[in-house]
Amino acid sequence: MDSSMISQHHIPDLRHPMSHTDSNLLARVLVTTILVLGLLAQFATATEQDRKEKDLKILQTKITKLKLAIDSREDSKSRYTRQLKKIEISVADISRKIRVSKREIGAQQAELSMLRSSRKKYQQQLSQENEFLASQVYTAFTLGRQEKVKLLFSQKNPGELQRNLVYYQYFSNARADLISRVKHNIDNILVAEAGIKKVRLTLENSHRLLKTQKAGLDKDSAKRKSIIASLDKQLKQQGGHLTRLEDEAAQLQNLISSIQDILIETPVPELERKPFGKLKGQLAWPVKGEVKKLFGRQKPLSDLRWQGIMIYAPAGDHVKAISRGRIAFADWLRGLGNLIIIDHGNSYLSLYGHNESLFKSAGEWVEPGDIISSIGSSGGQQKSGLYFEIRKKNQPQNPSSWCKAGNLFTS
């Protein structure tokens, strides 16, 4: 059958009223079209999701290779540096576990409080119901076992008898309902008691675990302090302070260059929002603390200059992402300790160093104000704080020009 015949015999003429056959044909065509479009949409969504997952795996593989290359270079450095890395990674791991334990303890304490409140409510209801039930039982006792029979024979007026029988049935039903509620509340109290006992045992175990974790943290912190002292002593004896600073600066520069090469191959998708470059002077600080505006100043005993700033804050305080982006690096780096680098697109990066623990991994997306790490002193620092940089095309920018004075994320 040629196309003209199909056109004539299988497509209804909409200029004239459609027959029943034409209506059925049109309905089938519409249903088929909708199904096909639905399948195409699902296929497109699945394809897009597959593409994103594939891009993430590629990115993570490249960053893993980059970290392995850094580790291989680190093997040739001082054994004290290797020991420092190992112990600070251990401290970060324990700190993360302590954070989880504290969160679990908080949830368990809230559950325990809720169970105790429920038990108190059921006990109060039971007390009120017991009083009411006692009065009903006393009334029934005074009438004796044959209370309904006595009621029948004590009434002479049929109308009054009928009313009293209705009242009797009402109170009898109310009493049965009350007894049922009493039993129900007793069951609820028993369930609450069992729940309280279970949560209390879990809470005790959590506290014991937390105590063990804190002991481990104290032990590793003492060991870290000893390693830092040994490293400082070695640098003084060998006069290697300047060399160390230069090595650390070069390593960071190489890391960022390598990261940007990787990110060029897997670019950040364009989004309908204000680009990072338009946010200058509007960004919130990543953490509340004492800001040391060191940018551009000369470092002691060297010709190197600060490429970022220090924000001194209590250990454990949350560090937050300053803008939307993708985690490009999350690992330990000599000189900066536990470091996170966020790619904000258009060759903009933000760096967060000396963290105690890292809560994000390479490839993850973050939004402004997302918690990414906790304040620490990793990288051999004596005082807890955050080293913070912003870069464009690997060129350091003054963070004080980008972050608004007094502008902080609300906790």
C-alpha positions, 0 to 999 in steps of 0.5 A: 500500500503506497503513502497516498492510500495510507493517507486516504484510508488511515488518517481521519479527515478532521474537517468532517465528523469522525466515525467510530472507527476513526475515533478509535484509530486517533485514540490509538495513535495518541496513546502510542505517541504518548508512550513513545515520548515517555520512553524517550524522556526516560531514556534521555534521563537515564542517559544523562544520569549515566553520563554524570556517573561516568564523568564522576568516576573519570574525575575521581580516577584522575584525582586518585592518580594525582594523589598517588603521584604526590604520595610517591614524591613524598616518600623521598621526604623526611621520615618525620613528614611521613610520620606527621601525615600518618598521625594527622590522617589518624587524628582526622579519622578519630575526629570524624568518628567522635563527631558521628558518636556525638551525633548518635548520642544526641539522637539517643538522648532525644529519643530517651527524653521522648520516651520518658515524656510518653511514659509520664503522659500515660501514667497521668492518664492511667492515674485519672482513669483509675480514680474514675474506674474506682468510683464506678466499681464502688457504685456497682459494688453497692448495687450488688451482683444483680445490679440490673435485676435490682434496677428492674424491680425497683422501678414502678413507672415504665417510662422512668424504668426505660430511661434508667435502663438506657442510663445503665447501658450507657454507664456499663459501656463507658465502664467497659471502654474505660477498662479497655483504655486502662489496659491500653495505657498499661501496655503503653507504659510497659512498651515505653519502659522497655524502650527506655531500658534499650535506649539507656543501654545503647547510650551507655555503649555510645558513651563508652565508645566515645571515651575510647575514641577520645583516649585514642585522640589524646594519644595520637595528639601527643604523638603528633606534638612529639613529631612536630617538635622533632621536625622543627628540630631537624629543620633548625639543625639543617637550616631547611626552613626556607627550602621547606617553604619553597617546596611546599609552595611549589607543591601546592602550585603544581597540585593546582595546575594539575587539578585545573588540567583535569577540570578542563577535561571535565568542566563544570556544567553551566547553570542558571545562577550568578557566576562566581566571578560576579560574587566578589565582595558578597561571599560569606566567610567560611568560618567565624574567627579571628581573620589575619589579613596576611595576603601579599605579606612576606613570610618570615625568613624567606622571599615568599609571600602569603597567597591567602589568609589565616582565620583562627578559630576553635578546633572542631568548628565547622568550615563551610563552602563559600559558594556552589562548586565541586570538590576537586581535592580532599586529602592531606598535603604537606604544609597544609595538612588536610586540604579541601579544594573546591572548583567553582567553575570559570577557573575559580578555586577556593582552598581550605587548609589545616583542617582537622577532618574532611567531610567531603570527597573528590567529585561531590557537589556542595552548595553555599554554607554546606559543611565541608570540614572542621577546624584543626591544626593539621600540617604541623601547625601549633594553633588551630585555624583555617588557611583560606585561599581564592584563586583564578587561573591559578593566580591568588586573589585577596580573600578579603576582597571577595568575602564581605566584612561580618558576612557569616553563614548562620549555623 
